[in-house]
Amino acid sequence: MDREQRVGGVSLAGGGGSGAHAGGGREARGTRGLWAMAVMLSVAALGVVASTSGVAHAVASRLAPPPTIVATIDLERVINGLHERWAKERELEVLKRKYEDDLKRRESELKTESELINVMAPGPQREERAEGFEEKAVDGRVRSELFERRLEARRTQMFASMYKSILKASAGLAEANGYGLILSADDTLQIPETAKTAQEARAVIASRRVIFQSRSLDVTEDLITLMNNQWIAEGGAAPDKSLPAGTIPQPSKAR
């Protein structure tokens, strides 16, 4: 019995020790398995995040527009610097002188007519001639107003034509240099000293769009050069200050 107990005790003790070791081994292996699975899940999650982040970055890169290059021009300076304006102003000057010469001729005729009427004896002939004189005087005033309207219309057409040319040339300049936007800068616009009321001052302020611009953005001279070169290439003439006033410059070739 003692042997059996001992044996049994040994057996039980041995069995109990083996069970404990086996249980501890299974727990260790289970714990290691859980850690391994957690690590694998963490790595997988990081991979998904990295993959998602990469896709999001790629999509954002495709959707985000490239930065816009902005340039500015001084519109008034452009107009004043164009060969086209100089040539067309000459044409207007010739037309103006033609109108003025016609008006002076008519005024001279009316003056002569008035002097003749003044020395005529009163009577039907003098009255008839005086009526004709009044009609000519009215016709002269109407003709003078008509000449002024014609000149103004021609000047309006001149500026409209130049403005269209500026728009076209600006598009070409932008395309050649990669400008996404060309603005007409008005940061030099000042409230005139002749402004008498707050309303006039506020009108100038309200009309201003550009408050500040870096001079590095200004491409006014580039646009002037481009347009003047195109004007000459199409047969226009460059300014010649030696020409007498009212002389129309001769084109360099048939336009």
C-alpha positions in Angstrom: 0.0 0.0 0.0 2.8 2.3 0.9 4.5 1.4 -2.3 1.3 1.9 -4.2 0.8 5.1 -2.4 4.3 6.1 -3.1 4.1 4.9 -6.5 0.7 6.4 -6.7 2.1 9.5 -5.1 5.0 9.5 -7.5 2.6 8.7 -10.3 0.2 11.4 -9.1 3.1 13.8 -8.5 4.6 13.0 -11.8 1.3 13.2 -13.6 0.5 16.5 -11.8 3.9 17.9 -12.8 3.5 16.9 -16.4 0.1 18.4 -16.5 1.3 21.7 -15.1 4.2 21.8 -17.6 1.9 20.9 -20.4 -0.7 23.5 -19.3 2.0 26.2 -19.0 3.3 25.3 -22.4 -0.1 25.5 -24.0 -0.6 28.9 -22.3 2.7 30.2 -23.5 2.1 29.0 -27.0 -1.4 30.5 -26.9 0.0 33.8 -25.7 2.7 33.8 -28.4 0.0 33.1 -31.0 -2.1 36.0 -29.8 0.9 38.3 -30.0 1.8 37.1 -33.4 -1.7 37.6 -34.6 -1.8 41.1 -33.1 1.4 42.0 -34.8 0.2 40.6 -38.1 -3.1 42.6 -37.8 -1.1 45.8 -36.9 1.2 45.3 -39.9 -1.8 44.7 -42.1 -3.6 47.8 -40.7 -0.4 49.9 -41.3 -0.3 48.6 -44.8 -3.9 49.5 -45.4 -3.3 53.0 -44.0 -0.2 53.5 -46.1 -2.0 52.2 -49.2 -5.0 54.5 -48.5 -2.7 57.4 -47.8 -0.8 56.8 -51.1 -4.1 56.6 -53.1 -5.4 59.7 -51.4 -2.2 61.6 -52.2 -2.3 60.4 -55.8 -6.0 61.5 -56.2 -5.2 64.8 -54.5 -2.3 65.3 -56.9 -4.6 64.7 -59.9 -7.4 66.9 -58.6 -5.3 69.9 -57.3 -4.9 72.5 -60.0 -1.3 73.8 -60.7 -0.4 77.2 -59.3 -1.6 80.1 -61.5 1.1 82.5 -62.8 -0.3 86.1 -62.7 0.9 89.1 -64.7 -0.3 92.7 -64.8 -0.4 95.5 -67.3 -0.9 99.2 -67.1 -3.6 99.6 -69.8 -3.2 103.3 -70.2 0.5 103.0 -70.7 0.0 100.3 -73.2 -2.4 102.4 -75.3 -0.1 105.4 -75.1 2.9 103.3 -76.2 1.3 101.8 -79.3 2.6 102.7 -82.8 -1.0 102.0 -84.0 -2.4 104.8 -81.8 0.2 107.3 -83.2 -0.6 106.4 -86.8 -4.4 106.6 -86.2 -4.1 109.9 -84.3 -2.4 111.2 -87.4 -5.3 110.1 -89.6 -7.8 111.8 -87.2 -5.7 115.0 -87.3 -5.9 115.1 -91.1 -9.7 114.5 -91.0 -10.1 117.2 -88.4 -8.2 119.7 -90.5 -10.3 118.9 -93.5 -13.5 119.6 -91.5 -12.0 122.8 -90.0 -11.0 124.0 -93.5 -14.5 123.4 -94.8 -16.0 125.3 -91.8 -13.6 128.2 -92.2 -14.6 128.4 -95.9 -18.2 128.5 -95.0 -17.7 131.1 -92.3 -15.8 133.3 -94.8 -18.7 133.0 -97.2 -21.2 133.9 -94.6 -19.2 136.9 -93.5 -19.0 138.2 -97.1 -22.7 137.6 -97.5 -23.5 139.4 -94.3 -21.5 142.5 -95.5 -23.3 142.5 -98.8 -26.7 142.3 -97.1 -25.8 145.2 -94.8 -25.1 147.6 -97.7 -28.3 146.6 -99.6 -31.2 148.9 -99.5 -34.2 147.8 -97.6 -36.7 145.9 -99.7 -37.9 142.4 -100.9 -34.5 141.5 -102.4 -32.7 142.3 -99.1 -35.2 140.4 -97.1 -34.9 137.4 -99.5 -31.1 137.4 -99.3 -31.3 137.8 -95.5 -33.5 134.7 -95.3 -30.9 132.8 -97.4 -28.2 134.0 -95.1 -30.0 132.6 -92.0 -30.5 129.3 -93.7 -26.8 129.1 -94.5 -25.9 130.1 -90.9 -28.1 127.3 -89.5 -26.7 124.8 -92.0 -23.2 125.8 -90.9 -24.0 125.2 -87.2 -25.6 121.8 -88.0 -22.6 120.9 -90.2 -20.2 121.8 -87.4 -22.0 119.6 -84.9 -22.0 116.8 -87.5 -18.3 117.1 -88.0 -17.7 116.9 -84.2 -19.9 113.8 -83.9 -18.0 112.2 -86.8 -14.7 112.9 -85.3 -15.8 111.5 -81.9 -17.2 108.4 -83.6 -13.9 107.8 -85.4 -12.0 108.3 -82.1 -14.3 105.8 -80.4 -13.7 103.3 -83.2 -10.0 103.8 -82.8 -9.9 103.0 -79.1 -12.3 100.1 -79.6 -10.0 98.6 -82.3 -6.9 99.0 -80.1 -8.7 97.4 -77.2 -9.6 94.4 -79.2 -5.9 94.2 -80.4 -4.7 94.4 -76.8 -7.0 91.6 -75.8 -5.8 89.4 -78.6 -2.1 90.2 -78.0 -2.5 89.6 -74.3 -3.8 86.2 -75.0 -0.8 85.4 -77.2 1.6 86.8 -74.6 0.0 84.7 -71.9 0.1 81.5 -73.9 3.8 82.1 -74.9 4.9 82.7 -71.3 2.5 80.5 -69.3 0.5 83.2 -67.7 -2.8 82.0 -66.3 -4.1 85.5 -65.6 -3.3 89.0 -66.9 -4.8 91.8 -64.9 -5.2 95.4 -65.7 -3.5 97.0 -62.7 -5.0 100.2 -61.3 -2.8 100.5 -58.2 -1.5 103.8 -59.5 -4.9 105.3 -59.6 -5.1 108.4 -57.3 -7.9 110.6 -56.2 -7.6 113.7 -58.4 -6.8 117.0 -56.8 -9.7 118.5 -58.6 -12.1 116.3 -56.7 -14.5 118.6 -54.8 -16.8 116.2 -53.0 -16.5 113.0 -51.0 -18.7 111.3 -53.6 -16.0 111.9 -56.3 -13.3 110.6 -54.0 -15.4 107.5 -53.1 -16.1 106.8 -56.8 -12.4 106.6 -57.5 -11.9 104.3 -54.5 -14.8 102.1 -55.5 -13.5 101.7 -59.1 -10.1 100.5 -57.9 -9.5 96.8 -58.0 -5.8 96.2 -57.4 -4.6 97.6 -54.1 -1.0 96.5 -54.4 1.1 94.6 -57.0 4.7 93.6 -57.1 6.5 95.3 -60.0 7.9 91.9 -60.9 4.4 91.0 -62.2 4.3 93.9 -64.6 4.6 92.9 -68.3 3.4 96.2 -69.8 6.6 96.8 -71.8 6.5 93.2 -73.1 3.0 93.7 -74.4 3.9 97.0 -76.0 6.9 95.5 -77.7 4.9 92.6 -79.0 2.1 94.7 -80.4 4.4 97.2 -82.0 6.4 94.5 -83.7 3.2 93.0 -85.0 2.0 96.4 -86.2 5.3 96.9 -88.2 5.2 93.3 -89.5 1.7 94.0 -90.9 3.0 97.1 -92.7 2.3 99.8 -90.1 4.7 102.7 -89.5 6.7 103.4 -86.4 6.4 107.0 -84.9 8.4 109.6 -86.8 8.5 112.8 -84.8 10.0 114.6 -87.8 6.8 114.4 -89.7 4.8 117.7 -89.7 1.6 117.7 -87.7 -1.3 116.3 -89.7 0.9 114.2 -92.0 -0.2 110.6 -92.4 2.8 108.2 -92.2 3.4 106.1 -95.2 3.1 102.3 -94.6 6.2 100.2 -94.9 4.4 97.9 -97.3 0.8 97.2 -98.6 -1.4 96.1 -95.7 
